[in-house]
């Protein structure tokens, strides 16, 4: 199974995912990125965040970008 890495950009800050997750395909990685965005938007952070400027960058094991998931897309897409 392929491994995907979920790097989160919040404003100027980037939080890298060193371990990644094994998932069956890019569609599953999209769902995981959406879940991550929803979880982060629902958590208490030390300072206000403009979610419209945040995204999850999903990379594969070859360090190629598979997709970029804007946080606002998580709000617009029903579960």
C-alpha angles and dihedrals in degrees: 000000000000121000120228127196121212113208114184123210114199109177106305093341123094122196110198124211106222096179106040126189133265109238132167098242149335091282090060089047089053090053091047091050090050091050091049091051092049092048092051093047089052095051129088112252127190093244137024116275131204098222091192089071095050131092143166115236111205117202131182129224090275088058091246118144108250096179145336115224116200113213091229088063089063089059093048097047116073118223 
